[in-house]
């Protein structure tokens, strides 16, 4: 009910103006008839009607006078009201013709909306509500057009990046297979080496394609979560143990600070994928011999898990892009880690499906990734 009243209030100026016009037309009709009565009818009205009847109908003076007396004079009030109504409707006719200009103004606004010239639509003050709505629609259409253009650009970039990343291992596979085909008498040791390299490149190609389809399914929300209480502390300890060989290659190590009873409600497999992707990224860009600090703690109804590493400082304009598909920090799009650029994008989609958030901050050569997840039903366990 309140919304209806608010909508009526939006047109209050038009409604008020319409009421004033209606009252003005009625008052004008009364004044016109009153003036007509005072100037003409009061002194000459009866004689005029009698004369008119004599001229248009074959009757004498007394018959005309009798008709005037019985028809006009005895019903004078009704006749005057009818005269006022006639004048009122004549004025109303001209008012309607004038009123339709508002519809012309609206049509002009719609034409401007279709043209999308970027200019605000201006209507008369009485149509301020319609003007506001049309401008809201205009801005919405402009926003959607821009989003569509950005989506098209992202799609084109996605195809380009995917083609680029597929081409690299595919070229290697074709190259080594060509060598094997062209040299049937190749030494056995060299043949084994080339077959091994070719197989690794083929696995790399398969991994890239699988990750691409996976991120597409996450983005379209075709993935179902199988939630259960998760011992988050144990999950993180197990992950650190699995990463020990990778971290030790450059003298790095991961240090965990968390409550042993820390739990969260979620899909264990998919959340493990999130933390693995973040730790893998941290390991790839950490300075040799430095620690990766993993901190997990409760924050109200949520659990926050952060990964902090020392390395390059990521510029602010690139922080959000870290979670975009195929984004890599190196401009040449070649990575020593062999990453596809999909890991963090997949991580964001998984966290989003859990109702959480993931963000990155970087300053003074320290980068921190923070995952915030709702504890959910894990609080009860």
VOGU-3710 file (C-alpha; in Angstrom, 3 decimals, decimal comma):
1> xxxxxxxxxx> 0,000/0,000/0,000  2,841/2,296/0,807  4,485/1,715/-2,587  1,205/2,561/-4,356  0,880/5,815/-2,406  4,488/6,644/-3,208  3,871/6,093/-6,927  0,846/8,398/-6,770  2,953/10,970/-4,965  5,446/10,904/-7,815
11> xxxxxxxxxx> 2,753/12,341/-10,098  1,358/14,781/-7,550  2,193/17,801/-9,689  0,418/16,337/-12,700  -2,564/15,236/-10,607  -2,804/18,659/-8,956  -2,563/20,404/-12,289  -5,278/18,148/-13,765  -7,596/18,883/-10,830  -6,968/22,617/-11,186
21> xxxxxxxxxx> -7,658/22,452/-14,915  -10,894/20,536/-14,293  -12,057/22,987/-11,655  -11,011/25,898/-13,845  -12,977/24,561/-16,814  -16,081/24,062/-14,678  -15,734/27,561/-13,238  -15,192/28,993/-16,721  -18,319/27,222/-17,999  -20,387/28,684/-15,123
31> xxxxxxxxxx> -18,987/32,180/-15,702  -19,624/32,023/-19,451  -23,235/30,925/-18,941  -23,709/33,484/-16,158  -22,413/36,265/-18,415  -24,585/35,053/-21,238  -27,601/35,123/-18,918  -26,781/38,534/-17,494  -25,959/40,214/-20,800  -28,378/38,613/-23,184
41> xxxxxxxxxx> -30,888/36,196/-21,744  -32,183/38,209/-18,812  -33,461/41,030/-21,041  -33,982/39,460/-24,445  -33,922/35,716/-23,896  -37,682/35,099/-23,924  -38,341/37,313/-26,965  -35,427/35,672/-28,787  -36,790/32,141/-28,229  -40,328/33,138/-29,277
51> xxxxxxxxxx> -38,995/34,863/-32,386  -36,833/31,855/-33,181  -39,806/29,501/-32,926  -41,897/31,708/-35,183  -39,153/31,905/-37,822  -38,279/28,211/-37,927  -41,672/26,680/-37,271  -45,061/27,652/-38,812  -46,791/28,989/-35,682  -48,184/32,264/-34,466
61> xxxxxxxxxx> -46,941/34,389/-31,588  -49,202/32,841/-28,923  -48,304/29,281/-29,822  -44,618/30,152/-29,696  -45,092/31,910/-26,372  -46,928/28,873/-25,002  -44,098/26,527/-26,000  -41,523/28,857/-24,510  -43,525/28,941/-21,284  -44,033/25,192/-20,942
71> xxxxxxxxxx> -40,739/23,914/-22,357  -38,123/26,553/-21,579  -39,290/28,653/-18,678  -40,679/25,808/-16,584  -37,373/23,865/-17,023  -34,987/26,821/-16,908  -32,755/25,304/-14,180  -32,236/22,068/-16,116  -31,557/24,029/-19,303  -28,918/26,183/-17,629
81> xxxxxxxxxx> -27,238/23,110/-16,144  -27,254/21,490/-19,582  -25,746/24,658/-21,061  -23,011/24,640/-18,429  -22,300/20,959/-19,205  -22,077/21,649/-22,935  -19,638/24,522/-22,404  -17,663/22,391/-19,931  -17,282/19,524/-22,417  -16,242/21,940/-25,163
91> xxxxxxxxxx> -13,523/23,279/-22,895  -12,634/19,696/-21,866  -12,207/18,774/-25,542  -9,613/21,525/-26,006  -7,985/20,508/-22,712  -7,601/16,894/-23,900  -5,964/18,084/-27,094  -3,523/20,095/-24,986  -3,054/17,245/-22,502  -1,906/14,837/-25,213
101> xxxxxxxxxx> 1,285/16,848/-25,561  2,513/14,966/-22,467  2,267/11,739/-24,419  4,202/13,368/-27,243  6,856/14,321/-24,704  6,969/10,712/-23,459  7,262/9,427/-27,025  10,135/11,836/-27,567  11,785/10,524/-24,404  11,375/6,929/-25,617
111> xxxxxxxxxx> 12,897/7,887/-28,976  15,880/9,380/-27,140  16,063/6,179/-25,078  16,246/4,077/-28,237  18,924/6,297/-29,770  21,125/5,904/-26,662  22,882/9,186/-27,263  24,058/9,353/-23,653  22,046/12,492/-22,861  19,573/12,784/-20,009
121> xxxxxxxxxx> 15,892/12,715/-21,003  14,108/15,939/-20,068  10,313/16,078/-19,677  7,966/18,770/-18,295  8,051/19,163/-14,487  4,652/17,456/-14,206  6,194/14,300/-15,700  9,167/14,190/-13,312  8,366/10,615/-12,226  8,284/9,392/-15,843
131> xxxxxxxxxx> 11,467/11,350/-16,577  13,174/9,692/-13,622  12,042/6,221/-14,704  13,131/6,760/-18,308  16,550/7,986/-17,207  16,852/4,981/-14,881  16,054/2,679/-17,795  18,539/4,599/-19,969  21,322/4,155/-17,423  20,420/0,473/-16,979
141> xxxxxxxxxx> 20,545/-0,102/-20,741  23,866/1,718/-21,002  25,243/-0,382/-18,143  24,024/-3,617/-19,707  25,408/-2,606/-23,083  28,785/-1,922/-21,490  28,629/-5,218/-19,589  27,764/-7,034/-22,802  30,735/-5,415/-24,538  33,032/-6,334/-21,647
151> xxxxxxxxxx> 31,663/-9,890/-21,635  32,287/-10,144/-25,366  35,812/-8,818/-24,884  36,435/-11,281/-22,043  35,123/-14,108/-24,197  37,481/-13,099/-27,009  40,376/-12,852/-24,558  39,428/-16,218/-23,117  39,529/-17,848/-26,535  42,819/-16,134/-27,339
161> xxxxxxxxxx> 44,453/-17,135/-24,043  43,153/-20,688/-24,281  44,415/-20,982/-27,845  47,799/-19,609/-26,748  48,126/-21,962/-23,777  46,999/-24,979/-25,784  49,308/-24,131/-28,657  52,477/-24,234/-26,542  52,286/-27,860/-25,317  50,604/-28,959/-28,557
171> xxxxxxxxxx> 53,496/-27,555/-30,584  55,921/-29,504/-28,410  53,899/-32,705/-28,793  53,796/-32,333/-32,578  57,498/-31,423/-32,714  58,729/-34,417/-30,724  56,348/-36,813/-32,482  57,666/-35,518/-35,815  61,229/-36,194/-34,700  60,278/-39,724/-33,656
181> xxxxxxxxxx> 58,500/-40,292/-36,969  61,333/-38,922/-39,097  64,080/-40,857/-37,317  63,010/-44,503/-36,952  66,621/-45,479/-36,226  66,916/-42,983/-33,341  68,924/-44,346/-30,404  66,738/-46,032/-27,802  67,787/-43,716/-24,957  66,977/-40,611/-26,993
191> xxxxxxxxxx> 63,667/-42,112/-28,141  62,697/-42,816/-24,523  63,605/-39,251/-23,598  61,495/-37,754/-26,403  58,543/-40,016/-25,616  58,744/-38,989/-21,961  58,792/-35,273/-22,862  55,932/-35,748/-25,311  53,855/-37,554/-22,701  54,460/-34,807/-20,130
201> xxxxxxxxxx> 53,368/-32,157/-22,634  50,253/-34,188/-23,448  49,445/-34,439/-19,719  49,981/-30,700/-19,468  47,555/-30,163/-22,340  44,975/-32,458/-20,729  45,281/-30,643/-17,396  44,754/-27,278/-19,051  41,636/-28,417/-20,908  40,207/-30,064/-17,773
211> xxxxxxxxxx> 40,769/-26,903/-15,741  39,130/-24,808/-18,432  36,002/-26,968/-18,416  36,029/-27,001/-14,617  36,088/-23,216/-14,263  33,298/-23,010/-16,846  31,136/-25,376/-14,768  31,828/-23,390/-11,599  30,959/-20,149/-13,345  27,658/-21,605/-14,557
221> xxxxxxxxxx> 27,015/-23,010/-11,053  26,758/-26,558/-12,350  28,847/-27,844/-9,454  27,121/-29,278/-6,371  28,782/-29,036/-2,992  28,828/-32,030/-0,670  29,057/-30,257/2,664  30,104/-31,822/5,934  31,950/-30,762/9,110  35,641/-30,276/8,241
231> xxxxxxxxxx> 38,564/-30,438/10,659  40,229/-27,370/9,189  43,359/-27,633/11,335  44,045/-31,196/10,187  43,374/-30,255/6,548  45,944/-27,445/6,651  48,559/-29,588/8,438  48,131/-32,333/5,838  48,434/-29,807/3,008  51,685/-28,388/4,414
241> xxxxxxxxxx> 53,153/-31,895/4,621  52,231/-32,541/0,981  53,885/-29,283/-0,124  57,100/-29,904/1,812  59,093/-31,224/-1,208  58,006/-28,280/-3,386  58,765/-25,689/-0,720  62,115/-27,180/0,264  63,459/-26,853/-3,294  63,925/-23,099/-2,738
251> xxxxxxxxxx> 64,478/-23,255/1,008  60,929/-22,155/1,812  58,670/-23,517/4,499  55,074/-23,059/5,616  54,244/-22,205/9,228  50,711/-22,763/10,555  49,082/-20,794/13,352  45,601/-22,150/14,133  43,417/-23,618/16,865  43,494/-27,417/16,768
261> xxxxxxxxxx> 39,706/-27,496/17,241  39,002/-25,163/14,322  36,174/-26,494/12,114  34,117/-25,302/9,181  31,079/-26,587/7,265  31,839/-27,181/3,601  32,960/-29,462/0,795  36,293/-30,875/1,990  37,603/-31,820/-1,451  36,824/-28,471/-3,031
271> xxxxxxxxxx> 38,073/-26,372/-0,103  41,297/-28,397/-0,133  41,553/-27,385/-3,804  41,209/-23,722/-2,788  43,968/-23,862/-0,173  46,225/-25,916/-2,447  45,874/-23,372/-5,254  46,667/-20,463/-2,919  49,667/-22,208/-1,342  50,920/-23,240/-4,777
281> xxxxxxxxxx> 50,717/-19,619/-5,908  52,491/-18,423/-2,745  55,258/-20,979/-3,226  55,763/-19,924/-6,849  56,233/-16,242/-6,025  58,005/-16,379/-2,649  61,596/-15,249/-2,215  63,941/-18,210/-1,627  64,521/-19,054/2,027  61,401/-17,284/3,304
291> xxxxxxxxxx> 58,425/-18,496/5,289  54,809/-18,710/4,168  52,682/-17,869/7,194  49,290/-19,612/7,303  46,889/-18,219/9,892  43,414/-19,622/10,573  41,017/-18,294/13,195  37,372/-17,637/13,951  35,851/-14,246/13,185  32,329/-14,208/14,561
301> xxxxxxxxxx> 30,230/-16,603/12,484  33,054/-17,009/9,962  36,473/-18,603/9,734  39,308/-16,609/8,179  42,276/-18,403/6,613  45,183/-16,266/5,390  48,371/-17,072/3,485  51,179/-14,497/3,709  54,402/-14,716/1,699  57,322/-12,419/0,933
311> xxxxxxxxxx> 58,144/-11,743/-2,699  57,231/-9,211/-5,320  54,740/-6,470/-4,499  51,685/-6,862/-6,687  50,455/-3,501/-8,072  46,936/-2,532/-6,845  45,496/-2,607/-10,358  46,539/-6,259/-10,714  45,243/-7,546/-7,369  41,648/-8,044/-8,531
321> xxxxxxxxxx> 42,852/-9,406/-11,873  44,622/-12,219/-9,989  41,295/-14,036/-9,831  40,491/-13,604/-13,522  40,766/-16,554/-15,880  44,235/-17,084/-17,432  45,770/-14,129/-15,569  49,458/-14,363/-14,750  51,687/-11,766/-13,184  54,301/-12,092/-15,910
331> xxxxxxxxxx> 53,439/-10,023/-18,974  54,916/-12,529/-21,401  52,396/-15,147/-20,219  55,111/-17,725/-19,696  55,490/-19,026/-16,170  58,273/-20,979/-14,558  55,653/-22,778/-12,545  53,788/-23,977/-15,614  50,527/-22,651/-14,184  47,503/-22,325/-16,422
341> xxxxxxxxxx> 46,310/-19,082/-14,841  43,077/-20,789/-13,750  43,946/-21,853/-10,195  42,947/-18,665/-8,382  39,898/-18,202/-10,593  38,722/-21,712/-9,632  39,459/-20,916/-5,978  37,250/-17,821/-6,111  34,364/-19,752/-7,679  34,563/-22,478/-5,006
351> xxxxxxxxxx> 34,666/-19,937/-2,165  31,756/-18,051/-3,708  29,682/-21,264/-3,857  30,356/-21,680/-0,125  29,002/-18,182/0,518  32,434/-16,808/1,365  34,909/-14,308/-0,032  38,535/-14,324/-1,125  40,765/-11,293/-1,463  44,410/-10,370/-1,886
361> xxxxxxxxxx> 46,504/-7,533/-0,472  50,084/-6,706/-1,325  52,466/-4,084/0,034  56,099/-3,827/1,090  56,929/-7,080/-0,740  54,374/-9,026/1,301  51,285/-10,570/-0,292  48,380/-11,895/1,782  45,513/-14,010/0,464  42,548/-14,209/2,846
371> xxxxxxxxxx> 39,639/-16,657/2,567  36,564/-15,921/4,676  34,124/-18,827/5,061  30,883/-19,148/7,077  31,217/-21,750/9,854  27,672/-22,971/9,225  26,575/-26,170/10,951  30,142/-26,957/11,942  29,525/-24,790/15,041  27,230/-27,508/16,415
381> x> 29,795/-30,266/16,058
//
